[in-house]
Amino acid sequence: MKDEIKAILEEICPDVDFEAEEALIDDGVIGSFDVIQILSELMEAYDIVIDADEIEPENLNNLDAITALVEKKIEERE
Amino acid sequence: MIKSVLDYMDITAARFPDKAAYIDEEKTITFEGLRQEVNKIASGMLPDAVYGEPVLVYMAKSVDCIEAFLAVRATGAFYVPIDVEMPAQRVRHVIDTCRARLIITRRCDNIPEELTGACKVLYMEDLLASPEAVREEELKKIRARQIDTDPIYAIFTSGSTGVPKGVLISERSAINFTEWYCETFEFTEEEIFANQTPFYFDASVKDIYATLRCGSTMYIVPQKLFSLPARLVQFLNDNKVNCIDWVPSVLCMIVNFRTFEKVKPQYLKKVMFLGEVMPTKQFNQWRRALPDIKYANLYGPTEATGDCTFYKVNREFADTEPIPIGNACNNTEVMLLKEDGTLAGDGETGEICVRGCSLALGYYNDPEKTAKAFTQNPLQKNYEEKIYHTGDMGRYNEYGEIVFVARGDSQIKHMGHRIELGEIETAVGSVDGVDRVCCMYNKNTNRIIAVYEGAIDSKEIIARVKDIIPRYMVPNQFVQLDSLPLNMNGKIDRALLAKTYTEA
């Protein structure tokens, strides 16, 4: 799943190294429009709903955190 | 009579000396504090700044940046805001185009060395810390010389041939806009704005000068919060923000993630949206959640000081119905012109053209592009009068309001940015190994797609174009073809490519 998510992220932000970056939000590596696109794409791809209060740096700062968020949302859905 | 935004500064500093004017994460400045710092910075710039010439302001969005804008004006020069994220090569284009000789920045903005070599660089910290006294007399003389047709700023926008063009705006246009904006939306010193738009977008002119005119307060929202909807709304509440003018993408983000189920803005009274089309579905979600707020749609290009029409929402809209861009602002006339130069009739589509006080002085140092975009009003045969062709198509609805229909050319709005696809094509095409390229935009997925011919991997292209164009212009998707299809005229068949890659 991590690779799948990475592919989605890379398509939205082709210039970002998602394997290396650890603080995507805190360091401003990805901007607000990127975040909107990433979350919308993930919600559509995995049929999940991410709520406003889950959109926090700790859930989005790196590829592992984003993957964990998606996995948690899939579990909740099931 | 107001002839410069500096008059707003002086008048408001006298009315509300101790009231907070601008606030960012590091600094709060009062109106009197602002006046003093602006004059101090301007005094330090006097030996280098030249009346009527550009000064680049290379600073991240901050209170300091606003002080720098006003200080540049106090020297008689005009300011050119530069996005600190912009690749150095593109900044060089800006420097070359406007033949700038002076940059003001701060050490924390880490200006690239290759730029410091191109111009004289002044650091704001040094100017503020200088032991020299404020040069009151010299500044007064400059103020006496200033007239309202002098330029206030040049904002560089994407240019189709790959070189950004500098839209030069006069004090008169900025003041006319500010007066109209404040009167129309009944702003007072009670207004608390939360600025969203970058300062290198003209939309920021609204907040900055409305604050200065009315004695309001403007918060610069920390950039990170625009990725975090619940915290963003909490920020509005914590600071009792009652007025915002934000791009629709941000307003949509707030409702798309159901933010109002967790936290609602408590003080918000006025919401304006601008810069791109506001999707009606999301707008209706805002309205259902916050029915007492006054909403308005603003429309206009940088060449018309950012705004030439407005619509105060006064009726219900079905999710499928577009929100009109409304009617002309004060001292401005908007005409829908057909290709033959006559006015579009009821139900007909025409190009949105503007005449009046809001029109830019032209593109700085570019008479050719200026002549093409600013032409003689075809409806006025007897004297010289310029109109600006926006390139946007519009029509009148049954209420006599203008509705935006589409772009008439290859300009797109992507993530709130105005982009010429031609500029991306020029950048991608400049990479060794790319033979030909055609860029398109898929509005449904918000993706920029580059279809290219050439023996080079897309990753390599990305690595190279990052140094030429801002990251929001880097294509999201690359398609490598053996050869691009041609139409009957031997040109790249854009229609076929668009059908294949953007309508799938």
Interface residues (C-beta under 8 A of the other chain):
Chain A: E11 I12 C13 P14 D15 I25 D26 G28 I30 G31 S32 F33 D34 V35 I36 Q37 L39 S40 V49 I50 D51 A52 D53 I55 E56 P57 L60
Chain B: Q223 K224 F226 S227 L228 P229 A230 R231 V233 S249 V250 C252 M253 I254 N256 F257 R258 T259 E261 K262 V263 M415 G416 N446 R447 S458 I462 A463 K466 R471 Y472 V474 P475 N476 Q477
